[in-house]
Amino acid sequence: MKTLRKLVYVIPFLPQIALAEPLLNGLNDPNKNQANSRQAIEALVGNVQAIVLNTAGAIAVLMIVIGGVTYITSAGNEKQAQKGKQFLTYAIIGLLLVVLAKIILSIFARVLGGSYS
């Protein structure tokens, strides 16, 4: 059971680990001028933001599923049902915070003249 629990924590990060090389795209090339290095840093920051927000969103959805299963399988046990409701409430709040963070970052990037997708 402990191995399964560890696996649940590691699985959301596997795509980011596998695709980590493009994260540093262009930062190590000394032949690029300053404008290109600025673009590379912007790309790095954008990639890190995307990874963090997407991972947080995936974890929030996973917690919604866990909370739903806990609530459904409570079988009349009030304490277990309350635990499931609490999981659902906090997971939905977390998911809303992730969506709100994406919106705020998008607005912030447009105000500063950048782009955010």
Rosetta blueprint (number, residue, H / E / L):
1 M L
2 K H
3 T H
4 L H
5 R H
6 K H
7 L H
8 V H
9 Y H
10 V H
11 I H
12 P H
13 F H
14 L H
15 P H
16 Q H
17 I H
18 A H
19 L L
20 A L
21 E H
22 P H
23 L H
24 L H
25 N L
26 G L
27 L L
28 N L
29 D L
30 P L
31 N L
32 K L
33 N L
34 Q H
35 A H
36 N H
37 S H
38 R H
39 Q H
40 A H
41 I H
42 E H
43 A H
44 L H
45 V H
46 G H
47 N H
48 V H
49 Q H
50 A H
51 I H
52 V H
53 L H
54 N H
55 T H
56 A H
57 G H
58 A H
59 I H
60 A H
61 V H
62 L H
63 M H
64 I H
65 V H
66 I H
67 G H
68 G H
69 V H
70 T H
71 Y H
72 I H
73 T L
74 S L
75 A L
76 G L
77 N L
78 E H
79 K H
80 Q H
81 A H
82 Q H
83 K H
84 G H
85 K H
86 Q H
87 F H
88 L H
89 T H
90 Y H
91 A H
92 I H
93 I H
94 G H
95 L H
96 L H
97 L H
98 V H
99 V H
100 L H
101 A H
102 K H
103 I H
104 I H
105 L H
106 S H
107 I H
108 F H
109 A H
110 R H
111 V H
112 L L
113 G L
114 G L
115 S L
116 Y L
117 S L
